[in-house]
Amino acid sequence: MILEPMQQILAVCRFDASDSIPDWALHGSFFSISKIAGELSITCEQEYVPADAKSERNWLAFRVKGPLDFALTGVLASIAQPLAEVKISIFAISTFDTDYILVKEENFETAMRTLIQAGHSIHFEFRAIVAADIPQLRKWLEAPHVAEFWQEPSDEEEFREKYLHKLSARGVRASLILLA
């Protein structure tokens, strides 16, 4: 299977079946809604979930490259089994075209290595950095293992201006790995 890491940090939220779908759940580029007797579950981008919502947070996802034929068998099992062997739990979402496998953020790198060892391919895409990427860039550069070697302005506006200037400079082409 070809797996594509997604860039969004997700939250899995629980509501009573009689609750309405909150407007915030429909923001962003990823959301999935399931309603059964007694429960309404919403998986969406974490940044839109209010702090007081009942939720499990900090999930990252792999998208199985699709579309997948409905006659295929063992797709989820081929992913779930090797992850279970290294004690990584999953949350799976299926759509008409494909499957999404969510793992906790702290397990993502181990999950990626495990899935590669199990014979899956992980595909990444590169694209040019744009101004909207600056908050994520700041987060990466402030990670302890990076900040130790890479000193950046602590003031948010100063940081933003520094990188906006670099993005607009002639002859400079910055790229990032796009996690689908």
Order of alpha helices (4+ residues) and beta strands (2+ residues): beta-beta-beta-beta-beta-alpha-beta-beta-alpha-beta-beta-alpha-alpha-alpha-beta
